[in-house]
Amino acid sequence: MIEIVDADRCIACDRCIEVCPTRVFDRGPDGVPVIARHDSCQTCFQCEAYCPADALFVAPLATRAPAGSVFRDVTQLAAAGLLGGYRRELGWGQGRTLGARTAVGPPFPD
């Protein structure tokens, strides 16, 4: 479930708003998305995957993390390298690795 929108990292690009299939976010008055419909989050990770600034964190939980959880602490998540972690696992963004198309060698014959 979506837990963090880090306003300090956010570049107000609206990608999370655009890709969310359940319209969890609204655009805040300062341009930073706000979690408006928390219970609508389906933990699909699309917002985190498409965030170019690694400003979002989706916890691998079906319900909201309890108060005091590391999943709700942006400082601890950043220190642990978890902000943008899903993007890295996909091979997107900084430190990305080769995708399947280029990692296996020469192209397939026509």
Secondary structure per residue as TSV (DSSP state, phi and psi in degrees):
chain	resnum	aa	ss	phi	psi
A	1	M	-	360.0	142.6
A	2	I	E	-60.4	131.1
A	3	E	E	-122.6	-34.0
A	4	I	E	-129.6	133.8
A	5	V	E	-122.8	106.5
A	6	D	-	-84.9	103.3
A	7	A	T	-61.3	-27.9
A	8	D	T	-70.9	-28.8
A	9	R	T	-93.3	-27.0
A	10	C	-	-60.4	137.6
A	11	I	-	-108.8	11.7
A	12	A	-	54.7	45.0
A	13	C	-	-87.1	-14.3
A	14	D	-	71.6	9.1
A	15	R	H	-59.9	-42.2
A	16	C	H	-62.5	-39.2
A	17	I	H	-64.2	-42.3
A	18	E	H	-68.7	-39.1
A	19	V	H	-90.2	-13.6
A	20	C	-	-69.1	118.2
A	21	P	T	-72.2	-16.2
A	22	T	T	-115.4	13.4
A	23	R	-	54.0	51.2
A	24	V	-	-69.7	-33.0
A	25	F	E	-100.0	149.3
A	26	D	E	-120.7	154.0
A	27	R	E	-79.7	125.5
A	28	G	-	-76.0	166.6
A	29	P	T	-61.1	-25.4
A	30	D	T	-93.4	4.9
A	31	G	S	93.5	-16.4
A	32	V	-	-80.7	128.4
A	33	P	E	-61.5	146.2
A	34	V	E	-118.1	147.8
A	35	I	E	-79.9	100.5
A	36	A	S	-93.2	-29.7
A	37	R	-	-131.9	69.6
A	38	H	G	-53.4	-44.6
A	39	D	G	-68.4	-11.3
A	40	S	G	-84.1	-11.4
A	41	C	-	-63.2	130.4
A	42	Q	-	-102.9	9.4
A	43	T	-	55.7	43.9
A	44	C	-	-86.8	-14.1
A	45	F	-	70.6	6.3
A	46	Q	H	-62.8	-41.4
A	47	C	H	-61.1	-44.8
A	48	E	H	-66.5	-39.6
A	49	A	H	-63.9	-39.0
A	50	Y	H	-91.4	-5.7
A	51	C	-	-72.4	111.9
A	52	P	T	-72.4	-13.6
A	53	A	T	-105.5	3.6
A	54	D	-	51.9	45.8
A	55	A	-	-97.7	-1.3
A	56	L	E	-117.7	152.1
A	57	F	E	-137.5	124.3
A	58	V	E	-107.1	118.3
A	59	A	-	-76.2	145.7
A	60	P	S	-79.2	52.9
A	61	L	-	-128.8	149.1
A	62	A	S	-83.8	-16.4
A	63	T	S	-128.0	167.4
A	64	R	-	-62.8	139.5
A	65	A	-	-64.8	144.7
A	66	P	-	-68.2	155.1
A	67	A	T	-54.6	137.6
A	68	G	T	89.0	-5.7
A	69	S	-	-70.3	146.2
A	70	V	G	-59.5	-27.0
A	71	F	G	-67.7	-11.3
A	72	R	G	-112.9	9.9
A	73	D	-	-112.8	102.0
A	74	V	H	-60.4	-34.8
A	75	T	H	-65.0	-45.7
A	76	Q	H	-68.1	-38.6
A	77	L	H	-64.3	-42.3
A	78	A	H	-65.2	-43.7
A	79	A	H	-63.2	-33.2
A	80	A	T	-84.2	-3.2
A	81	G	T	74.5	22.0
A	82	L	-	-87.2	-20.4
A	83	L	T	-69.9	123.0
A	84	G	T	82.3	6.0
A	85	G	H	-62.4	-37.8
A	86	Y	H	-67.1	-40.2
A	87	R	H	-60.8	-42.4
A	88	R	H	-63.5	-40.6
A	89	E	H	-63.1	-32.9
A	90	L	H	-76.8	-15.6
A	91	G	T	86.5	19.9
A	92	W	-	-100.2	155.8
A	93	G	S	75.8	-159.9
A	94	Q	T	-61.0	142.3
A	95	G	T	71.0	20.4
A	96	R	-	-69.0	153.1
A	97	T	-	-107.6	166.6
A	98	L	-	-62.1	143.1
A	99	G	-	-84.1	173.7
A	100	A	H	-59.5	-32.9
A	101	R	H	-64.5	-34.8
A	102	T	H	-108.0	-9.6
A	103	A	H	-83.0	-17.5
A	104	V	T	-96.3	3.2
A	105	G	S	113.9	-151.2
A	106	P	S	-65.4	157.5
A	107	P	-	-64.2	158.6
A	108	F	-	-67.7	148.2
A	109	P	-	-66.1	152.2
A	110	D	-	-72.6	360.0
